């Protein structure tokens, strides 16, 4: 591991802008040509590095957000190409532009910020290797210089202000630098000082970087009834606008961002206190603006100050979609176009919310790593994209937060809410689903990729969570003694009280505790920790007995609603007779609801599996394909391009849900895509990592074909089925070394090896 020794540095004076830290240096002479160069860079805040007059990479918001109290990532870049044209003995410049980011900026909706740092600070170690093996080190120290920049304001929530009149590229090249001043922005230079980072550990970055993922042109530009100039980019995305503009010096373009329109105007109320607004001040020539120290969740933008035509604006503006650059691994398609659009929305929502950490939403004054969301969504995420490094790194922060909170896995990770408590949740403690993420997410990664290393690394965290639960059990052995989110955002809950669900929170929590205990027992046994396995098994046995005794009567579960039956069935907490009766009751409740969804965050990921498992596949399909509110497809019929936070984030009349907490880009309720891959598509893992797979499509809902594929750790796996003339035709691709078990209706089970296989079975006419 690299032993970094350079200090973090910052400007010794307030420069009134995002600071530039600059160091001019001379390449050592007498050692031949440069043969290699590596730049290790980090920040408290975010940093953009420049060397030899060019950006070092297209990475954004480096080094990302970690639990800064204990660890900060250091990102390594190969910068050899930036120095190969610089002769020995010649001067070059290394520069760092700093933004506030998560460490020094406003964070969480309770107000305030700078929870991790008073000001942004940068770190760099540039190691240059020459032909004869000599190494030169250029590192941050007090010999650097600080300069003002053209970025006069930057906040993740509020946006970025850039004044092109203050731009000056002299900081990138050797020699004297200039700092323009205008209209109250005084260009300044300053000495630098070191920043003590205390006991924080610098760790090598191992996660996919945030970078540009796509560029999206406007699909429409028009004038609203109020006279505002609006742009529609066709999809709800995360990123910012790039603008090329010219006009009189001092002209200010104001760009406001929002996810939806309401009454034909920009719908900004769901942003709460986030301004989500960029300001670009023109220089008098042709200017190109692109913020890089903020991000917005938006489909629409309002542009104020534009003096050209609407057609000119259409060509001048491009939306830049950004996110952590994860490798796509899973696909799905079917004969049902609304279902395909829904799946696309799940993918797009994940891309927007996997930005350094797995966030809840990308637009309002929140954007936090809510544990409950990823607990629900991790199986879907790990099919759609390679999440090993991304979620594996996030889990390290889960354990760090726990170790400093008496074993409690907090509501958000990194846990900024401990500094900015913004809701009365009582004394923070372990809570079902949210804290269960510390067990469910590593188990998901093991199932998806087959590597027990994540279980070994996280077992202490997983076990600590169980012990925290055990300490809060009631005398009856139930987890019903502390605050619970319960079935958060039950569609029947009032807009102002998302926790007021039909499901008894103790039933939900005890079922979740049982699931966590059974998973920890398996993880401990797999990694050779027998004492921990026995401890978890004993806890699971007690929870199961208490659940059955106090919550189950003749197959009816307390609160008698869809979520409690879904959890009890899928988690395996019932005996065989009660499970059968619970399945029948669940199907009955689904029918009584008109096959409209009736579950929140707790029940939604599991309800279609519970119906399928208990022989009610047609009911699962009817629930999945419902288009009336509340349902998965209702937002699609309303033009949604991402998954909503609430089933009715937008009401049928086109008005925004009156609740204060309303987002149009939340992935949690898209967790049903996992069932779509396994049951509709017909591909699931029989062994962790897909070393053995099950090919078992279960047609229904009037679908005539479906396909799914996965680039697993063992290779490409694909299933496509089609109903033709009373037959189910299946084409399966299996990589070499992987065994596939095939189960088709009316046909004997088969085992297949690597290769492409064509299979047939009789098919019943699927329910419409």
Helices and strands as residue ranges (DSSP letters): E 8-11, E 20-26, E 34-44, E 46-51, E 54-55, E 71-78, G 80-82, E 91-99, H 101-104, E 121-130, E 135-139, E 145-147, E 151-155, E 159-163, G 164-166, G 169-172, E 189-195, E 201-204, E 210-217, E 220-223, E 229-246, E 252-258, E 261-262, E 265-266, G 269-271, E 277-281, E 286-290, E 296-304, H 310-316, E 317-324, E 330-334, H 337-353, H 371-384, H 388-403, G 416-418, H 437-449, H 453-470, H 505-526, H 530-551, E 552-553, E 556-557, H 562-571, H 576-592, H 601-604, H 607-613, H 617-624, H 634-637, G 668-672, H 673-675, I 676-680, E 683-685, G 688-690, E 692-695, E 705-712, E 715-724, E 727-734, E 739-742, E 750-752, E 755-762
